[in-house]
Amino acid sequence: MKTCIITGASQGIGRAAAVRLSQEPDIQNFVLLARSASGLEGTVAEMNREGKNIKALPTDLSDIDAIEPLIKAVYEEFGSIDLLLNIAGYAEPAALLDTTNDNIRTTYFINVFATVVITRECVKYMRNHPSKILNVASTAGVTPRPGWLAYASSKAAMVSMGETLTQELAEYGIKVYTISPGRCATELRRKLAPEEDPTTIMQPEHVADVIATLIHDDETCLDGQNLVVRQLPAPKK
Amino acid sequence: MKNGMVILAGGIGKRMNKPIPKQFLILAGKPIIVHVLEKVEQLTDVERVVITCPAEYVAQTQTLLEHRNLAGRFCCIEGGQTRQESVYKGMLELGECENVVIHEAVRPFVTVAEFRVLIDSEYDNVIYGSRIPFTVLAGHEYVEDTLERSRLVNVQLPQKFNAGQLKAAHDSARAEGRDDFTEDASLLFHYQRSQIRILEGSERNIKITEPTDLIIGEAIYNEYILGRAQD
């Protein structure tokens, strides 16, 4: 039976992934991390709870020093860590000259530093058995995005991180996936593009289906590459 | 204690021409010594592992252990002035044990299976050796003698010895003031005439000594550890 840690599980893709994976019979333990306690409660309410241990831990991942004891406690409680989904993300689009120190700091702490630290701590317990790590980057990390410097460059860092760790962790049987969703109807997207009709773009559940496919034991060939996940708009008639 | 291990990490990076000892150089994504530690970690019946290294690198080695949750069974101490003295200090630190396995931090491609064969061997003293595929002559500036290649063995680590016999041999060497043994099978044979079984070593268990070995090491890692040649 597997233990799965999901960051950013209070909304959007993180919530959809938790809900989707709770249908998987071989994942018994879920650890959901996000800042919002009420958001986590909402996620738990939507999950399949039958036969599952679900631990919702309101956590500020930008406090990277708190991650080591947190992961140690998870391991001690469940006895293994098998799946890590790094989905938490922060975006505050701004032109270079408007990008404050706080913006760049928060963006990198959540999107990059916390991802590195939580991955490092989990690998301490994953490296003796086959495990999987999945990072959610963004198409903003692989194409130029004027006005999104902090976010786009932090997501580029995640893409690079995935490529490096795929090779570095291969010896341990740990597979590392990076997916880069395009436009997706998350709360974040609603904030960034309020004029957009969210029903016309990719839904978090579509991304969650891709995540479920990748972290399934049957998937053995796709790690190491940045997989762009996008839904093309319906053709105009 | 039945099984203890001494890992020699005495390098100071002279031949590599690098500012850090070769056991800390990155090979295939991690320090060379870590490749060894991760194999030894899987030998649960080796109850204690002592790493010997220069005093100035003890803390750095200890940190590597802590980062991998290895600090309990493994420890690091200051080695001696010579390889021979480092083995001796390692054995003293191990304390009473029946068998001592000796390995080098810069032979990263040893396998768990190779350790297992040694530890499970019925022989008290057992080493790996491989045939020498080239001609070896005696001499320095001029040839002084020929050597019969078929009678020679290229000695590889790891090795397993009866700890009592090896300790007695080291004590004899120290009593004679000798500190020039560069390997323990020769020391044991010299003083104890013990029977030492030689097993066939493996081509890939190379010692990382020269800069070229790092390049060869990356190829060995890709081919044998990851099992994938470059696509």
Interface residues (C-beta under 8 A of the other chain):
Chain A: K124 R127 Q167 E168 A170 E171
Chain B: A28 G29 K30 E38 H67 R68 N69 I225 L226
